[in-house]
Amino acid sequence: MAHMVKWWSRLAAAVTGAVLALVVPVHAWAASNGVDGIAVEAVKSRTRRRGGFGFFFLPGLCCLLVVAGVVLAIVLISRNRRRR
């Protein structure tokens, strides 16, 4: 079981590193090319059309799920370290 936990943690670290290596430069590129202004205008036009409740509710729910997943992972990892 310990071998599987090591393998899983290494895989998670590699995937996290790869995602961050791709997301950070893309975000910097989008911010420098004026794409951010286009995105802000698109959001403003969508919120004018329909109250804007759905725009804030769904991403907020997604963000809460991600935060809950991170907290759950930290709790499970810390519990496994205390047992040893």
WORANOR-V107666 format. One record per backbone hydrogen bond with DSSP energy under -0.5 kcal/mol. NH is the residue of the N-H (numbers start at 1). CO is the residue of the C=O. Records with the same first field share a line. If there is no record, write none. Layout:
# WORANOR-V107666
NH=CO ; CO
This chain:
# WORANOR-V107666
5=1
6=2
7=3
8=4
9=5
10=6
11=7
12=8
13=9
14=10
15=11
16=12
17=13
18=14
19=15
20=16
21=17
22=18
23=19
24=20
26=22
27=23
28=24
29=25
30=26
31=27
32=28
33=29
35=30
36=30
38=34
39=35
40=36
41=37
42=38
43=39
44=40
45=41
46=42
47=43
48=44
49=45
50=46
52=50
56=52
57=53
58=54
59=55
60=56
61=57
62=58
63=59
64=60
65=61
66=62
67=63
68=64
69=65
70=66
71=67
72=68
73=69
74=70
75=71
76=72
77=73
78=74
79=75
80=76
81=77
82=78
83=79
84=80
